Amino acid sequence: MNADNQTPYGRRDVAPLTDKAREALRGAYATRGKHRGQLLARCPRSNTLAAAAWQGAMLVVNPYQASIGAMLFMTAEQRAVRDEVVAHFEALPREYQIMAQRDRETLERLGVW
């Protein structure tokens, strides 16, 4: 591994999620339809850990969708889940970040990233 936490194959080490964060992130993904396996188009209910996971994932894959207001009113538990999900998504390969959100590919083509 080199200085920036990359393996010899160019991938960064992805820290494993805790059970609580993994379950919350599961609730932030679509389970049916043509967008199955991608993040939901809209944030889940704000009083859930799935909402914190969705906000954390969006901060990495499409920050234009993340809500500053929702993050201001998060509980300590939600903040911890959000921070864990942000670290997880930042370590994922760029191709997965593009695939995880339905608008990201279009934004890539337009030159936003």
Secondary structure as the mmCIF struct_conf table of DSSP 4:
data_model
#
loop_
_struct_conf.conf_type_id
_struct_conf.id
_struct_conf.beg_label_comp_id
_struct_conf.beg_label_asym_id
_struct_conf.beg_label_seq_id
_struct_conf.end_label_comp_id
_struct_conf.end_label_asym_id
_struct_conf.end_label_seq_id
TURN_TY1_P TURN_TY1_P1 ALA A 3 ASP A 4
BEND BEND1 ASN A 5 ASN A 5
STRN STRN1 GLN A 6 GLN A 6
TURN_TY1_P TURN_TY1_P2 PRO A 8 TYR A 9
BEND BEND2 GLY A 10 GLY A 10
HELX_LH_PP_P HELX_LH_PP_P1 ARG A 11 ARG A 11
STRN STRN2 ARG A 12 ARG A 12
HELX_LH_PP_P HELX_LH_PP_P2 ASP A 13 THR A 18
HELX_RH_AL_P HELX_RH_AL_P1 ASP A 19 ARG A 26
TURN_TY1_P TURN_TY1_P3 GLY A 27 ALA A 28
STRN STRN3 TYR A 29 TYR A 29
BEND BEND3 ARG A 32 GLY A 33
TURN_TY1_P TURN_TY1_P4 LYS A 34 GLY A 37
BEND BEND4 GLN A 38 GLN A 38
STRN STRN4 LEU A 39 LEU A 39
BEND BEND5 ALA A 41 ARG A 42
TURN_TY1_P TURN_TY1_P5 SER A 46 ASN A 47
BEND BEND6 THR A 48 THR A 48
HELX_RH_AL_P HELX_RH_AL_P2 LEU A 49 VAL A 61
TURN_TY1_P TURN_TY1_P6 PRO A 63 GLN A 65
HELX_RH_AL_P HELX_RH_AL_P3 ILE A 68 LEU A 72
TURN_TY1_P TURN_TY1_P7 PHE A 73 PHE A 73
HELX_RH_AL_P HELX_RH_AL_P4 ALA A 76 ALA A 91
BEND BEND7 LEU A 92 LEU A 92
HELX_RH_AL_P HELX_RH_AL_P5 ARG A 94 ALA A 100
BEND BEND8 GLN A 101 GLN A 101
TURN_TY1_P TURN_TY1_P8 ARG A 102 ASP A 103
HELX_RH_AL_P HELX_RH_AL_P6 ARG A 104 LEU A 110
TURN_TY1_P TURN_TY1_P9 GLY A 111 GLY A 111
#
